[in-house]
Amino acid sequence: MDHNKLTFEQLTSDLTHHIRINKGFLAWMAFLTVSLIVCLYAYSLQLRTGLGVAGIRDYVTWGLYLSNFVFFVATSLIGMLISAVLGLIGMKWLTPITRIAETIAVAFAAVAGLVIIGDMGRPDRLAYVFIYGRPQSPILWDITVVITYFVLSLLLLFLPLIADMAIIHRKVATLPSWLRSLYRFLSLNFTGSPEQDRAISRAIRILLILLIPAALSIHTVTSWLFAVTSRAGWDSTIFGPYFVSGAFVAGSAGVIILMFFFRRNYRLQDYLTDLHFNNMGKVLATVSLVYLYFNFNEFLVPGYKLKTADAVHLHDLLAGRHAVMFWTVQIGGLALPILFMLFRRFRKPLPIVIISVAVLVGAWFKRYVIVVPTQEHPFLPIQHVPQNFVHYTPTMIETMITIAPFIMVLMIITLISKFFPVIPLHETALEKGIDARIDELT
């Protein structure tokens, strides 16, 4: 497409043609709903019977559930990296990607708070965390920063949508009447006046600045839940930046995967170009290199000092029970992807999305490697206990409950991307010099 001849009508059509309820959408949502119901049934069994239906025991008290929580919190940080850090620098090529990043941030942050409930034997007592929570507890701060980050991310997703919804309810005639009314309500009588543009731009900039400390806090506090515990594998002073860098890796991979999906299924090849995949590949390679450094540092220091507990933990990772998963994550989910991404031909859409899938899967299993192995080697010996207390093995019910948050994230992303433009409409028009004065639209 010749963007020099691109009209506002064509731009609107390109970026909104997917906003419709079709059979494919209904079938996909029906599949997700049925799958979620099955997983919620598994949770009802745990709620009725107790946490004994999961593989967690007296020694390994954190398993799949906490691995999932750390992964969800990590992936949500991509909103800060793309919109706040890189966006405030002034990288204009990010415009088609910012809403995708914020959608991921909102979806994962919204579900992250629910993930932790799966690990609670008495979720009805969750309110006690707020009523009787102590400021000295990292758990109280973890919940606080998750909620704060979610609210900021939701606002950052909504504010740029105000202009888009004003355009859509005036310009797209094929919408159902109820959807048009919803857009009119959510557009808040936006007319595109200079005063309104300035107010929204100023609010977005304030949110972007606030988002940076909130995002750093959300995963730093999560890392403290581990680091303040005197266990081999967790007793580390680098866990804050280590977790944050790993979060950027998981989030960047998630953005690339969604970019590829939207490009193919929403026919956005003219807006999500090879340039965007190439640049996101560079971003992923950069943050992966930083994460590789922290991984090296995580094992070099305890390996050099080699205290007794650290020696047992490192042997288990490098050559013991968890060695296959550990080396698969380090090589297949980090080292090889970095090597491939150094070459431009691997940063094209198809190769980079395959690499991103490997990185994202590796990122989840990396959280498992962080959470589980260190609990299997307490300072006191494990003795006079049943065999299933010695090593942690997830159960089918536990696995189904772990899958439920992924289904919820897919449902949230599907709904947001189906009913709103995945690429900012108003901002794209302004960037391309297209007249998009909303008060003149009919």
Secondary structure by P-SEA (a helix, b strand, c coil): cccccccaaaaaaaacccccccaaaaaaaaaaaaaaaaaaaaaaaaaacccccccccccccccaaaaaaaaaaaaacccccccccccccccccccccaaaaaaaaaaaaaaaaaaaaaaccccccccccccccccccaaaaaaaaaaaaaaaaaaaacccaaaaaaaaaaccccccaaaaaaaaaaaccccccaaaaaaaaaaaaaaaaaaaaaaaaaaaaaaaaccccccccccccccaaaaaaaaaaaaaaaaaaaaaaaaacccccccccaaaaaaaaaaaaaaaaaaaaaaaaacaaaaaaccaaaaaaaaaaccccaaaaaaaaaccccaaaaaaacccccccaaaaaaaaaaaaaaaaaaaaaaccccccccccccccccccccbbbbcaaaaaaaaaaaaaaaaaaaaaaaccccccaaaaaaaacccccccccc
